[in-house]
């Protein structure tokens, strides 16, 4: 299993953004990042997180 920091760095390189890991266990974060990298879609595209349309980011 890859180290969490390696996976986070791969996520940043692939999606040009940080993984939104608020409130997730490290195991869950690893699971989601691995799926994102495998599918080629970020965590928002896979439906793990949603952005509020009423907030300007």
MOVEN-V624663 format. One record per residue. N is the residue number from 0. SS is DSSP state (H for helix, E for strand, - for the rest). Layout:
((N:SS) (N:SS))
This chain:
((0:-) (1:-) (2:-) (3:H) (4:H) (5:H) (6:H) (7:H) (8:H) (9:H) (10:H) (11:H) (12:H) (13:H) (14:H) (15:-) (16:-) (17:-) (18:-) (19:-) (20:-) (21:-) (22:-) (23:-) (24:-) (25:H) (26:H) (27:H) (28:H) (29:H) (30:H) (31:H) (32:H) (33:H) (34:H) (35:H) (36:H) (37:H) (38:H) (39:-) (40:-) (41:-) (42:-) (43:-) (44:-) (45:-) (46:-) (47:-) (48:-) (49:-) (50:-) (51:-) (52:-) (53:-) (54:-) (55:-) (56:-))
